[in-house]
């Protein structure tokens, strides 16, 4: 599995979590490329976004209280 992940330049986790429902038939899309792959956001990136959002909320609260 690691060798396959290395060849595909993805993580083993990405292969395990692969969801064929995330690939949509796009034969009639305007780009004409045949299909569209809609990748989900990796869990590490999701955690980072959640952390940044939390920090921004804290800043807004701080600035609101300071007024």
ChimeraX attribute file (.defattr): number of C-alpha atoms within 10 A of each C-alpha:
attribute: neighborCount
match mode: 1-to-1
recipient: residues
	/A:1	11
	/A:2	12
	/A:3	10
	/A:4	12
	/A:5	14
	/A:6	11
	/A:7	9
	/A:8	11
	/A:9	10
	/A:10	12
	/A:11	15
	/A:12	16
	/A:13	13
	/A:14	14
	/A:15	14
	/A:16	9
	/A:17	10
	/A:18	13
	/A:19	11
	/A:20	8
	/A:21	8
	/A:22	12
	/A:23	13
	/A:24	12
	/A:25	11
	/A:26	14
	/A:27	12
	/A:28	10
	/A:29	11
	/A:30	8
	/A:31	10
	/A:32	10
	/A:33	10
	/A:34	12
	/A:35	14
	/A:36	15
	/A:37	12
	/A:38	10
	/A:39	11
	/A:40	12
	/A:41	9
	/A:42	10
	/A:43	10
	/A:44	9
	/A:45	10
	/A:46	12
	/A:47	12
	/A:48	11
	/A:49	12
	/A:50	12
	/A:51	12
	/A:52	12
	/A:53	12
	/A:54	12
	/A:55	12
	/A:56	12
	/A:57	12
	/A:58	12
	/A:59	12
	/A:60	12
	/A:61	11
	/A:62	11
	/A:63	10
	/A:64	9
	/A:65	8
	/A:66	7
	/A:67	5
